[in-house]
Amino acid sequence: MKVGGSLACTPRVTSYAPRCALLAGLVAALLAASAAGAAFAADNLLNKNAPEFAIRDLDGRTVNLAAFRGKVVLLNFWATWCAPCQVEMPVFAAWQRQYAPRGFQVIGISMDDDPAPARHLVERLKLNYPVAMGDERLGARYGGVLGLPLTFLIDRNGVVRARFQGETDVKVIEIRVRALLAQPRPQEKSHAR
């Protein structure tokens, strides 16, 4: 209906606004609950054995988490479209060079749908650690990968000791890496008796 030469909303049209706002609120609450549930599930991994996996890396070699028992493992979920991921990955490659002699291993898990862009980024960044393609099933085992980057630190005994979600100061991660590397290797404990 026109009022003074302009269009005016009828009461029926304006009655949808509260319904739309309620629906938008419900959707937002469900998404927040889902994200909170995934974060809770991922936090529940802390101080528990890391979920095992054996998958092929981009070069076709098997990456078996159990094979790295005795090492401190940085498990990093990332994607090519994730800018903070691309900032962290060269730092992780530097740590791989620096800390490998002390028993440190980085494993990258690309959450891209297609291995081609992941392979291109790995080559461009000259990553020196295994990178495999992840999927929803692997992500679910680690509490759901709803935001990237997502990084787990796993101690020499295969226990998850830290989780970092989203853009994180790499210095904070490195402090935790160094602390885990300072702990004796499992066989060193048995000799210390």
Rosetta constraint file for C-alpha pairs under 8 A:
AtomPair CA 1 CA 7 HARMONIC 6.05 0.50
AtomPair CA 1 CA 8 HARMONIC 5.87 0.50
AtomPair CA 1 CA 9 HARMONIC 7.31 0.50
AtomPair CA 1 CA 10 HARMONIC 7.16 0.50
AtomPair CA 2 CA 6 HARMONIC 5.40 0.50
AtomPair CA 2 CA 7 HARMONIC 4.73 0.50
AtomPair CA 2 CA 8 HARMONIC 5.92 0.50
AtomPair CA 3 CA 7 HARMONIC 6.24 0.50
AtomPair CA 3 CA 8 HARMONIC 6.21 0.50
AtomPair CA 9 CA 13 HARMONIC 6.08 0.50
AtomPair CA 9 CA 14 HARMONIC 6.44 0.50
AtomPair CA 10 CA 14 HARMONIC 6.54 0.50
AtomPair CA 11 CA 15 HARMONIC 6.15 0.50
AtomPair CA 12 CA 16 HARMONIC 7.27 0.50
AtomPair CA 13 CA 17 HARMONIC 7.70 0.50
AtomPair CA 14 CA 18 HARMONIC 7.94 0.50
AtomPair CA 15 CA 19 HARMONIC 7.19 0.50
AtomPair CA 16 CA 20 HARMONIC 6.01 0.50
AtomPair CA 17 CA 21 HARMONIC 6.09 0.50
AtomPair CA 18 CA 22 HARMONIC 6.02 0.50
AtomPair CA 19 CA 23 HARMONIC 6.08 0.50
AtomPair CA 20 CA 24 HARMONIC 6.00 0.50
AtomPair CA 21 CA 25 HARMONIC 6.04 0.50
AtomPair CA 22 CA 26 HARMONIC 6.16 0.50
AtomPair CA 23 CA 27 HARMONIC 6.19 0.50
AtomPair CA 24 CA 28 HARMONIC 6.11 0.50
AtomPair CA 25 CA 29 HARMONIC 6.07 0.50
AtomPair CA 26 CA 30 HARMONIC 6.11 0.50
AtomPair CA 27 CA 31 HARMONIC 6.16 0.50
AtomPair CA 28 CA 32 HARMONIC 6.07 0.50
AtomPair CA 29 CA 33 HARMONIC 5.99 0.50
AtomPair CA 30 CA 34 HARMONIC 6.06 0.50
AtomPair CA 31 CA 35 HARMONIC 6.17 0.50
AtomPair CA 32 CA 36 HARMONIC 5.96 0.50
AtomPair CA 33 CA 37 HARMONIC 5.86 0.50
AtomPair CA 34 CA 38 HARMONIC 6.18 0.50
AtomPair CA 35 CA 39 HARMONIC 6.13 0.50
AtomPair CA 35 CA 146 HARMONIC 6.76 0.50
AtomPair CA 36 CA 40 HARMONIC 5.98 0.50
AtomPair CA 37 CA 41 HARMONIC 6.08 0.50
AtomPair CA 38 CA 42 HARMONIC 6.08 0.50
AtomPair CA 38 CA 143 HARMONIC 5.25 0.50
AtomPair CA 38 CA 144 HARMONIC 5.34 0.50
AtomPair CA 38 CA 145 HARMONIC 7.63 0.50
AtomPair CA 38 CA 146 HARMONIC 7.41 0.50
AtomPair CA 39 CA 43 HARMONIC 5.93 0.50
AtomPair CA 39 CA 143 HARMONIC 6.73 0.50
AtomPair CA 39 CA 144 HARMONIC 7.72 0.50
AtomPair CA 40 CA 44 HARMONIC 6.03 0.50
AtomPair CA 40 CA 143 HARMONIC 7.59 0.50
AtomPair CA 41 CA 45 HARMONIC 6.88 0.50
AtomPair CA 41 CA 142 HARMONIC 7.70 0.50
AtomPair CA 41 CA 143 HARMONIC 4.62 0.50
AtomPair CA 41 CA 144 HARMONIC 7.62 0.50
AtomPair CA 42 CA 46 HARMONIC 7.50 0.50
AtomPair CA 42 CA 142 HARMONIC 5.80 0.50
AtomPair CA 42 CA 143 HARMONIC 4.03 0.50
AtomPair CA 42 CA 144 HARMONIC 7.08 0.50
AtomPair CA 42 CA 163 HARMONIC 7.73 0.50
AtomPair CA 43 CA 143 HARMONIC 7.75 0.50
AtomPair CA 43 CA 163 HARMONIC 7.25 0.50
AtomPair CA 44 CA 48 HARMONIC 7.80 0.50
AtomPair CA 45 CA 49 HARMONIC 7.30 0.50
AtomPair CA 45 CA 50 HARMONIC 6.98 0.50
AtomPair CA 45 CA 142 HARMONIC 7.43 0.50
AtomPair CA 45 CA 143 HARMONIC 7.74 0.50
AtomPair CA 45 CA 160 HARMONIC 6.30 0.50
AtomPair CA 46 CA 159 HARMONIC 7.61 0.50
AtomPair CA 46 CA 160 HARMONIC 5.12 0.50
AtomPair CA 46 CA 161 HARMONIC 5.55 0.50
AtomPair CA 46 CA 162 HARMONIC 6.42 0.50
AtomPair CA 46 CA 163 HARMONIC 7.54 0.50
AtomPair CA 47 CA 159 HARMONIC 5.75 0.50
AtomPair CA 47 CA 160 HARMONIC 5.33 0.50
AtomPair CA 47 CA 161 HARMONIC 5.56 0.50
AtomPair CA 48 CA 159 HARMONIC 5.22 0.50
AtomPair CA 48 CA 160 HARMONIC 5.77 0.50
AtomPair CA 49 CA 158 HARMONIC 5.57 0.50
AtomPair CA 49 CA 159 HARMONIC 4.25 0.50
AtomPair CA 49 CA 160 HARMONIC 6.09 0.50
AtomPair CA 50 CA 154 HARMONIC 6.99 0.50
AtomPair CA 50 CA 158 HARMONIC 5.84 0.50
AtomPair CA 50 CA 159 HARMONIC 5.48 0.50
AtomPair CA 50 CA 160 HARMONIC 5.47 0.50
AtomPair CA 51 CA 141 HARMONIC 6.37 0.50
AtomPair CA 51 CA 142 HARMONIC 6.96 0.50
AtomPair CA 52 CA 64 HARMONIC 7.59 0.50
AtomPair CA 52 CA 65 HARMONIC 5.85 0.50
AtomPair CA 52 CA 66 HARMONIC 6.59 0.50
AtomPair CA 53 CA 63 HARMONIC 7.86 0.50
AtomPair CA 53 CA 64 HARMONIC 5.82 0.50
AtomPair CA 53 CA 65 HARMONIC 5.80 0.50
AtomPair CA 53 CA 66 HARMONIC 7.73 0.50
AtomPair CA 53 CA 138 HARMONIC 7.81 0.50
AtomPair CA 54 CA 62 HARMONIC 6.33 0.50
AtomPair CA 54 CA 63 HARMONIC 5.40 0.50
AtomPair CA 54 CA 64 HARMONIC 4.11 0.50
AtomPair CA 54 CA 65 HARMONIC 6.50 0.50
AtomPair CA 55 CA 62 HARMONIC 5.45 0.50
AtomPair CA 55 CA 63 HARMONIC 5.31 0.50
AtomPair CA 55 CA 64 HARMONIC 6.58 0.50
AtomPair CA 55 CA 132 HARMONIC 6.86 0.50
AtomPair CA 55 CA 133 HARMONIC 7.98 0.50
AtomPair CA 56 CA 60 HARMONIC 5.22 0.50
AtomPair CA 56 CA 61 HARMONIC 5.27 0.50
AtomPair CA 56 CA 62 HARMONIC 4.40 0.50
AtomPair CA 56 CA 63 HARMONIC 5.81 0.50
AtomPair CA 56 CA 132 HARMONIC 5.96 0.50
AtomPair CA 56 CA 133 HARMONIC 7.62 0.50
AtomPair CA 57 CA 61 HARMONIC 5.42 0.50
AtomPair CA 57 CA 62 HARMONIC 6.17 0.50
AtomPair CA 57 CA 63 HARMONIC 6.26 0.50
AtomPair CA 57 CA 130 HARMONIC 6.16 0.50
AtomPair CA 57 CA 131 HARMONIC 5.26 0.50
AtomPair CA 57 CA 132 HARMONIC 3.87 0.50
AtomPair CA 57 CA 133 HARMONIC 6.77 0.50
AtomPair CA 58 CA 115 HARMONIC 7.44 0.50
AtomPair CA 58 CA 119 HARMONIC 6.71 0.50
AtomPair CA 58 CA 130 HARMONIC 7.72 0.50
AtomPair CA 58 CA 131 HARMONIC 6.06 0.50
AtomPair CA 58 CA 132 HARMONIC 5.51 0.50
AtomPair CA 58 CA 133 HARMONIC 7.24 0.50
AtomPair CA 63 CA 67 HARMONIC 7.95 0.50
AtomPair CA 63 CA 130 HARMONIC 7.33 0.50
AtomPair CA 63 CA 132 HARMONIC 7.61 0.50
AtomPair CA 64 CA 68 HARMONIC 7.43 0.50
AtomPair CA 65 CA 69 HARMONIC 7.35 0.50
AtomPair CA 66 CA 158 HARMONIC 7.68 0.50
AtomPair CA 68 CA 72 HARMONIC 7.93 0.50
AtomPair CA 68 CA 73 HARMONIC 7.34 0.50
AtomPair CA 68 CA 105 HARMONIC 7.57 0.50
AtomPair CA 69 CA 156 HARMONIC 5.69 0.50
AtomPair CA 69 CA 157 HARMONIC 6.00 0.50
AtomPair CA 69 CA 158 HARMONIC 5.99 0.50
AtomPair CA 70 CA 103 HARMONIC 7.31 0.50
AtomPair CA 70 CA 155 HARMONIC 7.84 0.50
AtomPair CA 70 CA 156 HARMONIC 4.22 0.50
AtomPair CA 70 CA 157 HARMONIC 6.07 0.50
AtomPair CA 70 CA 158 HARMONIC 7.80 0.50
AtomPair CA 70 CA 185 HARMONIC 6.10 0.50
AtomPair CA 70 CA 186 HARMONIC 6.40 0.50
AtomPair CA 71 CA 103 HARMONIC 4.70 0.50
AtomPair CA 71 CA 104 HARMONIC 5.39 0.50
AtomPair CA 71 CA 105 HARMONIC 6.58 0.50
AtomPair CA 71 CA 155 HARMONIC 6.84 0.50
AtomPair CA 71 CA 156 HARMONIC 4.58 0.50
AtomPair CA 71 CA 157 HARMONIC 7.85 0.50
AtomPair CA 71 CA 185 HARMONIC 7.72 0.50
AtomPair CA 72 CA 103 HARMONIC 6.19 0.50
AtomPair CA 72 CA 104 HARMONIC 4.80 0.50
AtomPair CA 72 CA 105 HARMONIC 6.17 0.50
AtomPair CA 72 CA 153 HARMONIC 7.20 0.50
AtomPair CA 72 CA 154 HARMONIC 5.75 0.50
AtomPair CA 72 CA 155 HARMONIC 4.75 0.50
AtomPair CA 72 CA 156 HARMONIC 4.96 0.50
AtomPair CA 72 CA 177 HARMONIC 7.55 0.50
AtomPair CA 72 CA 180 HARMONIC 6.72 0.50
AtomPair CA 72 CA 181 HARMONIC 6.54 0.50
AtomPair CA 73 CA 104 HARMONIC 5.99 0.50
AtomPair CA 73 CA 105 HARMONIC 4.82 0.50
AtomPair CA 73 CA 106 HARMONIC 5.67 0.50
AtomPair CA 73 CA 107 HARMONIC 7.17 0.50
AtomPair CA 73 CA 153 HARMONIC 5.81 0.50
AtomPair CA 73 CA 154 HARMONIC 5.00 0.50
AtomPair CA 73 CA 155 HARMONIC 6.55 0.50
AtomPair CA 73 CA 156 HARMONIC 7.59 0.50
AtomPair CA 74 CA 104 HARMONIC 7.84 0.50
AtomPair CA 74 CA 105 HARMONIC 6.28 0.50
AtomPair CA 74 CA 106 HARMONIC 4.70 0.50
AtomPair CA 74 CA 107 HARMONIC 6.21 0.50
AtomPair CA 74 CA 151 HARMONIC 6.81 0.50
AtomPair CA 74 CA 152 HARMONIC 5.83 0.50
AtomPair CA 74 CA 153 HARMONIC 4.76 0.50
AtomPair CA 74 CA 154 HARMONIC 6.42 0.50
AtomPair CA 75 CA 106 HARMONIC 6.07 0.50
AtomPair CA 75 CA 107 HARMONIC 4.98 0.50
AtomPair CA 75 CA 108 HARMONIC 6.08 0.50
AtomPair CA 75 CA 109 HARMONIC 7.44 0.50
AtomPair CA 75 CA 151 HARMONIC 5.54 0.50
AtomPair CA 75 CA 152 HARMONIC 5.09 0.50
AtomPair CA 75 CA 153 HARMONIC 6.37 0.50
AtomPair CA 75 CA 154 HARMONIC 7.59 0.50
AtomPair CA 76 CA 106 HARMONIC 7.51 0.50
AtomPair CA 76 CA 107 HARMONIC 6.25 0.50
AtomPair CA 76 CA 108 HARMONIC 4.89 0.50
AtomPair CA 76 CA 109 HARMONIC 5.95 0.50
AtomPair CA 76 CA 149 HARMONIC 7.02 0.50
AtomPair CA 76 CA 150 HARMONIC 5.87 0.50
AtomPair CA 76 CA 151 HARMONIC 4.36 0.50
AtomPair CA 76 CA 152 HARMONIC 6.49 0.50
AtomPair CA 77 CA 108 HARMONIC 6.10 0.50
AtomPair CA 77 CA 109 HARMONIC 4.67 0.50
AtomPair CA 77 CA 110 HARMONIC 5.94 0.50
AtomPair CA 77 CA 111 HARMONIC 6.68 0.50
AtomPair CA 77 CA 134 HARMONIC 7.96 0.50
AtomPair CA 77 CA 145 HARMONIC 7.80 0.50
AtomPair CA 77 CA 148 HARMONIC 6.74 0.50
AtomPair CA 77 CA 149 HARMONIC 5.75 0.50
AtomPair CA 77 CA 150 HARMONIC 5.07 0.50
AtomPair CA 77 CA 151 HARMONIC 6.15 0.50
AtomPair CA 78 CA 82 HARMONIC 6.92 0.50
AtomPair CA 78 CA 85 HARMONIC 5.77 0.50
AtomPair CA 78 CA 108 HARMONIC 7.27 0.50
AtomPair CA 78 CA 109 HARMONIC 6.16 0.50
AtomPair CA 78 CA 110 HARMONIC 5.04 0.50
AtomPair CA 78 CA 111 HARMONIC 5.88 0.50
AtomPair CA 78 CA 112 HARMONIC 8.00 0.50
AtomPair CA 78 CA 148 HARMONIC 5.69 0.50
AtomPair CA 78 CA 149 HARMONIC 5.02 0.50
AtomPair CA 78 CA 150 HARMONIC 6.84 0.50
AtomPair CA 79 CA 85 HARMONIC 6.94 0.50
AtomPair CA 79 CA 110 HARMONIC 5.22 0.50
AtomPair CA 79 CA 111 HARMONIC 5.24 0.50
AtomPair CA 79 CA 112 HARMONIC 5.38 0.50
AtomPair CA 79 CA 118 HARMONIC 7.36 0.50
AtomPair CA 79 CA 148 HARMONIC 7.29 0.50
AtomPair CA 79 CA 149 HARMONIC 7.71 0.50
AtomPair CA 80 CA 85 HARMONIC 7.68 0.50
AtomPair CA 80 CA 86 HARMONIC 7.37 0.50
AtomPair CA 80 CA 110 HARMONIC 7.66 0.50
AtomPair CA 80 CA 112 HARMONIC 6.81 0.50
AtomPair CA 80 CA 117 HARMONIC 6.77 0.50
AtomPair CA 80 CA 118 HARMONIC 6.09 0.50
AtomPair CA 80 CA 121 HARMONIC 6.87 0.50
AtomPair CA 82 CA 86 HARMONIC 6.62 0.50
AtomPair CA 82 CA 148 HARMONIC 6.77 0.50
AtomPair CA 82 CA 149 HARMONIC 7.32 0.50
AtomPair CA 83 CA 87 HARMONIC 6.57 0.50
AtomPair CA 84 CA 88 HARMONIC 6.38 0.50
AtomPair CA 84 CA 148 HARMONIC 7.99 0.50
AtomPair CA 84 CA 149 HARMONIC 6.86 0.50
AtomPair CA 84 CA 166 HARMONIC 7.69 0.50
AtomPair CA 84 CA 167 HARMONIC 5.65 0.50
AtomPair CA 85 CA 89 HARMONIC 6.13 0.50
AtomPair CA 85 CA 148 HARMONIC 7.09 0.50
AtomPair CA 85 CA 149 HARMONIC 5.43 0.50
AtomPair CA 85 CA 167 HARMONIC 7.76 0.50
AtomPair CA 86 CA 90 HARMONIC 7.31 0.50
AtomPair CA 87 CA 91 HARMONIC 7.41 0.50
AtomPair CA 88 CA 92 HARMONIC 6.26 0.50
AtomPair CA 88 CA 170 HARMONIC 7.06 0.50
AtomPair CA 89 CA 93 HARMONIC 6.25 0.50
AtomPair CA 89 CA 125 HARMONIC 7.77 0.50
AtomPair CA 89 CA 127 HARMONIC 7.52 0.50
AtomPair CA 90 CA 94 HARMONIC 6.30 0.50
AtomPair CA 90 CA 125 HARMONIC 6.43 0.50
AtomPair CA 90 CA 126 HARMONIC 7.94 0.50
AtomPair CA 90 CA 127 HARMONIC 6.92 0.50
AtomPair CA 91 CA 95 HARMONIC 6.27 0.50
AtomPair CA 91 CA 170 HARMONIC 7.81 0.50
AtomPair CA 92 CA 96 HARMONIC 6.11 0.50
AtomPair CA 92 CA 106 HARMONIC 6.95 0.50
AtomPair CA 93 CA 97 HARMONIC 6.51 0.50
AtomPair CA 93 CA 106 HARMONIC 7.78 0.50
AtomPair CA 93 CA 127 HARMONIC 5.64 0.50
AtomPair CA 93 CA 128 HARMONIC 5.81 0.50
AtomPair CA 93 CA 129 HARMONIC 6.90 0.50
AtomPair CA 94 CA 98 HARMONIC 6.15 0.50
AtomPair CA 95 CA 99 HARMONIC 5.54 0.50
AtomPair CA 95 CA 100 HARMONIC 7.58 0.50
AtomPair CA 96 CA 100 HARMONIC 5.36 0.50
AtomPair CA 96 CA 104 HARMONIC 6.70 0.50
AtomPair CA 96 CA 105 HARMONIC 6.26 0.50
AtomPair CA 96 CA 106 HARMONIC 6.33 0.50
AtomPair CA 96 CA 128 HARMONIC 7.19 0.50
AtomPair CA 96 CA 129 HARMONIC 7.12 0.50
AtomPair CA 97 CA 128 HARMONIC 7.93 0.50
AtomPair CA 99 CA 103 HARMONIC 6.75 0.50
AtomPair CA 99 CA 104 HARMONIC 5.47 0.50
AtomPair CA 100 CA 104 HARMONIC 4.53 0.50
AtomPair CA 100 CA 105 HARMONIC 6.29 0.50
AtomPair CA 102 CA 181 HARMONIC 6.78 0.50
AtomPair CA 103 CA 181 HARMONIC 7.18 0.50
AtomPair CA 104 CA 181 HARMONIC 7.37 0.50
AtomPair CA 105 CA 129 HARMONIC 7.53 0.50
AtomPair CA 106 CA 129 HARMONIC 5.89 0.50
AtomPair CA 106 CA 130 HARMONIC 7.30 0.50
AtomPair CA 107 CA 129 HARMONIC 6.16 0.50
AtomPair CA 107 CA 130 HARMONIC 5.39 0.50
AtomPair CA 107 CA 131 HARMONIC 6.02 0.50
AtomPair CA 107 CA 132 HARMONIC 7.96 0.50
AtomPair CA 108 CA 129 HARMONIC 7.29 0.50
AtomPair CA 108 CA 130 HARMONIC 6.18 0.50
AtomPair CA 108 CA 131 HARMONIC 4.39 0.50
AtomPair CA 108 CA 132 HARMONIC 6.32 0.50
AtomPair CA 109 CA 131 HARMONIC 5.61 0.50
AtomPair CA 109 CA 132 HARMONIC 5.02 0.50
AtomPair CA 109 CA 133 HARMONIC 5.55 0.50
AtomPair CA 109 CA 134 HARMONIC 5.42 0.50
AtomPair CA 110 CA 118 HARMONIC 6.61 0.50
AtomPair CA 110 CA 131 HARMONIC 6.94 0.50
AtomPair CA 110 CA 132 HARMONIC 6.17 0.50
AtomPair CA 110 CA 133 HARMONIC 4.87 0.50
AtomPair CA 110 CA 134 HARMONIC 5.60 0.50
AtomPair CA 111 CA 133 HARMONIC 6.23 0.50
AtomPair CA 111 CA 134 HARMONIC 5.12 0.50
AtomPair CA 111 CA 135 HARMONIC 6.31 0.50
AtomPair CA 112 CA 117 HARMONIC 7.88 0.50
AtomPair CA 112 CA 118 HARMONIC 6.89 0.50
AtomPair CA 112 CA 133 HARMONIC 7.24 0.50
AtomPair CA 112 CA 134 HARMONIC 7.68 0.50
AtomPair CA 114 CA 118 HARMONIC 7.29 0.50
AtomPair CA 115 CA 119 HARMONIC 5.93 0.50
AtomPair CA 115 CA 133 HARMONIC 6.79 0.50
AtomPair CA 116 CA 120 HARMONIC 6.22 0.50
AtomPair CA 117 CA 121 HARMONIC 6.20 0.50
AtomPair CA 118 CA 122 HARMONIC 6.16 0.50
AtomPair CA 119 CA 123 HARMONIC 6.23 0.50
AtomPair CA 120 CA 124 HARMONIC 6.11 0.50
AtomPair CA 121 CA 125 HARMONIC 6.00 0.50
AtomPair CA 122 CA 126 HARMONIC 5.84 0.50
AtomPair CA 122 CA 127 HARMONIC 5.46 0.50
AtomPair CA 122 CA 131 HARMONIC 7.89 0.50
AtomPair CA 123 CA 127 HARMONIC 6.73 0.50
AtomPair CA 134 CA 138 HARMONIC 6.15 0.50
AtomPair CA 134 CA 139 HARMONIC 7.04 0.50
AtomPair CA 135 CA 139 HARMONIC 6.18 0.50
AtomPair CA 136 CA 140 HARMONIC 5.97 0.50
AtomPair CA 136 CA 144 HARMONIC 7.70 0.50
AtomPair CA 136 CA 145 HARMONIC 7.92 0.50
AtomPair CA 137 CA 141 HARMONIC 6.45 0.50
AtomPair CA 138 CA 142 HARMONIC 6.74 0.50
AtomPair CA 139 CA 143 HARMONIC 6.59 0.50
AtomPair CA 139 CA 144 HARMONIC 4.87 0.50
AtomPair CA 139 CA 145 HARMONIC 5.24 0.50
AtomPair CA 140 CA 144 HARMONIC 4.18 0.50
AtomPair CA 140 CA 145 HARMONIC 6.93 0.50
AtomPair CA 145 CA 150 HARMONIC 7.14 0.50
AtomPair CA 147 CA 165 HARMONIC 6.99 0.50
AtomPair CA 147 CA 166 HARMONIC 6.32 0.50
AtomPair CA 148 CA 165 HARMONIC 6.78 0.50
AtomPair CA 148 CA 166 HARMONIC 5.34 0.50
AtomPair CA 148 CA 167 HARMONIC 7.82 0.50
AtomPair CA 149 CA 164 HARMONIC 7.99 0.50
AtomPair CA 149 CA 165 HARMONIC 6.18 0.50
AtomPair CA 149 CA 166 HARMONIC 4.97 0.50
AtomPair CA 149 CA 167 HARMONIC 6.62 0.50
AtomPair CA 150 CA 163 HARMONIC 7.34 0.50
AtomPair CA 150 CA 164 HARMONIC 5.80 0.50
AtomPair CA 150 CA 165 HARMONIC 4.69 0.50
AtomPair CA 150 CA 166 HARMONIC 6.09 0.50
AtomPair CA 151 CA 163 HARMONIC 5.70 0.50
AtomPair CA 151 CA 164 HARMONIC 5.07 0.50
AtomPair CA 151 CA 165 HARMONIC 6.56 0.50
AtomPair CA 152 CA 160 HARMONIC 6.73 0.50
AtomPair CA 152 CA 161 HARMONIC 7.51 0.50
AtomPair CA 152 CA 162 HARMONIC 5.62 0.50
AtomPair CA 152 CA 163 HARMONIC 4.54 0.50
AtomPair CA 152 CA 164 HARMONIC 6.42 0.50
AtomPair CA 153 CA 160 HARMONIC 5.84 0.50
AtomPair CA 153 CA 161 HARMONIC 5.61 0.50
AtomPair CA 153 CA 162 HARMONIC 5.06 0.50
AtomPair CA 153 CA 163 HARMONIC 6.50 0.50
AtomPair CA 153 CA 177 HARMONIC 7.35 0.50
AtomPair CA 154 CA 158 HARMONIC 5.64 0.50
AtomPair CA 154 CA 159 HARMONIC 5.27 0.50
AtomPair CA 154 CA 160 HARMONIC 4.33 0.50
AtomPair CA 154 CA 161 HARMONIC 5.63 0.50
AtomPair CA 154 CA 162 HARMONIC 7.29 0.50
AtomPair CA 155 CA 159 HARMONIC 5.34 0.50
AtomPair CA 155 CA 160 HARMONIC 6.41 0.50
AtomPair CA 155 CA 161 HARMONIC 6.44 0.50
AtomPair CA 155 CA 180 HARMONIC 6.29 0.50
AtomPair CA 156 CA 180 HARMONIC 7.95 0.50
AtomPair CA 156 CA 185 HARMONIC 6.47 0.50
AtomPair CA 156 CA 186 HARMONIC 6.97 0.50
AtomPair CA 157 CA 186 HARMONIC 6.99 0.50
AtomPair CA 162 CA 176 HARMONIC 7.82 0.50
AtomPair CA 164 CA 168 HARMONIC 6.77 0.50
AtomPair CA 164 CA 173 HARMONIC 7.86 0.50
AtomPair CA 168 CA 172 HARMONIC 7.46 0.50
AtomPair CA 168 CA 173 HARMONIC 7.68 0.50
AtomPair CA 169 CA 173 HARMONIC 6.97 0.50
AtomPair CA 170 CA 174 HARMONIC 6.08 0.50
AtomPair CA 171 CA 175 HARMONIC 6.23 0.50
AtomPair CA 172 CA 176 HARMONIC 6.72 0.50
AtomPair CA 173 CA 177 HARMONIC 6.26 0.50
AtomPair CA 174 CA 178 HARMONIC 6.07 0.50
AtomPair CA 175 CA 179 HARMONIC 6.25 0.50
AtomPair CA 176 CA 180 HARMONIC 6.24 0.50
AtomPair CA 177 CA 181 HARMONIC 6.15 0.50
AtomPair CA 178 CA 182 HARMONIC 6.13 0.50
AtomPair CA 179 CA 183 HARMONIC 6.83 0.50
AtomPair CA 184 CA 188 HARMONIC 5.73 0.50
AtomPair CA 184 CA 189 HARMONIC 6.23 0.50
AtomPair CA 185 CA 189 HARMONIC 6.60 0.50
AtomPair CA 186 CA 190 HARMONIC 6.93 0.50
AtomPair CA 187 CA 191 HARMONIC 6.61 0.50
AtomPair CA 188 CA 192 HARMONIC 6.30 0.50
AtomPair CA 189 CA 193 HARMONIC 7.18 0.50
